[in-house]
C-alpha cells in the first residue's frame, strides 16, 4: 500500500534555523508524512516544540530526525542524508523547525498535514 504524502510541503536550504510551521499555525495537531535531510560537512536536525531551537545542538528540544555530514564544505563530495522512516504526529501547539550548522550546505524536504478540528 502506498504511503500518503502531505498536502503541504516545505523545502529548505539553510545554514541556520528555519521554520516549517509555527506553534500558532498548528491548532489541532499535525502529521509529518515525509522528511529527508541532506548535509555537507555539518550537522542538522528536524525538531519540534513550543519554541524554536537555539541551534542545531539544542538538546532541550525533541529531535525527530537528524543528519551528520562528513564531507568538507566546498569539496564537491557528497555529505550525508537521513530519511524519516515513518510518519510522526506532532501535538497541537508545537511547531516544527529545521536547524543546520553554518557552512554545512544543508537541505530539508518535508511534507505534512495540519489536522482539521475534530
C-alpha positions in Angstrom: 0.0 0.0 0.0 1.3 3.4 -0.9 2.1 5.9 1.8 0.2 9.3 1.7 2.3 12.4 1.3 1.3 15.6 3.0 -0.8 18.3 1.3 1.7 20.9 2.5 5.4 20.9 1.8 8.4 23.0 2.6 11.8 22.7 1.0 14.6 24.5 2.9 18.2 25.2 2.0 19.7 26.8 5.1 22.8 27.4 7.2 20.7 28.4 10.2 17.3 27.7 11.8 14.2 27.9 9.6 10.5 27.3 10.4 8.4 24.6 8.7 5.3 25.6 10.8 4.8 27.6 13.9 3.0 26.6 17.1 0.3 29.1 16.3 -0.3 27.5 12.9 -0.6 24.1 14.5 -4.0 24.5 16.1 -5.3 20.8 16.0 -2.1 18.8 15.6 0.0 17.9 12.6 1.3 14.8 10.9 4.8 14.8 9.3 4.3 12.5 6.3 7.8 12.5 4.7 11.1 14.2 5.6 14.5 13.9 4.1 17.6 15.9 5.1 21.0 16.3 3.3 24.1 18.0 4.7 27.7 18.5 3.6 30.2 18.9 6.4 28.0 19.9 9.4 25.0 18.6 11.4 21.3 19.2 11.0 18.1 18.5 13.0 14.3 18.5 12.4 12.9 19.4 15.7 9.6 20.2 17.4 8.4 22.1 20.5 6.7 25.1 21.8 9.7 27.3 20.8 12.4 27.3 18.1 15.7 25.6 18.8 18.6 27.9 19.6 20.8 26.0 17.1 21.4 22.5 15.7 23.0 21.4 19.0 20.0 22.4 21.2 19.3 19.3 23.2 16.3 20.8 25.1 14.0 20.2 22.1 12.6 16.9 20.8 14.5 15.9 17.6 12.6 13.7 15.2 15.3 13.5 12.5 19.0 14.3 12.5 21.8 14.1 10.0 25.6 14.4 10.4 27.7 15.1 7.4 31.2 14.0 6.6 32.4 15.9 3.5 34.5 19.1 3.8 32.4 22.1 2.8 33.0 23.0 -0.9 34.7 19.7 -1.6 32.0 18.6 -4.1 31.8 15.2 -2.4 28.5 14.0 -1.0 27.9 14.5 2.7 25.2 12.5 4.3 21.4 12.2 4.2 18.7 10.9 6.5 15.0 10.0 5.9 12.2 9.8 8.4 11.3 6.1 8.5 7.7 6.6 9.5 5.0 9.3 9.9 5.1 11.3 13.1 2.2 13.1 14.8 3.0 16.5 16.4 0.7 17.7 19.1 -1.3 20.9 18.8 0.6 24.0 19.9 4.0 22.6 18.8 6.0 24.0 15.9 8.4 22.3 13.5 11.9 23.7 12.7 15.0 22.8 10.7 18.3 23.8 12.2 21.6 23.3 10.3 25.2 24.1 11.2 26.8 27.0 9.4 28.6 26.3 6.2 27.2 22.7 6.0 25.2 23.3 2.9 22.1 21.7 4.3 18.7 21.0 2.8 15.5 19.6 4.2 12.4 18.4 2.4 9.2 17.9 4.5 5.6 17.1 3.6 3.0 17.4 6.3 -0.7 17.9 7.1 -2.1 20.3 9.6 -5.1 18.4 11.1 -8.6 19.8 11.0 -10.7 20.4 14.0 -12.3 17.3 15.4 
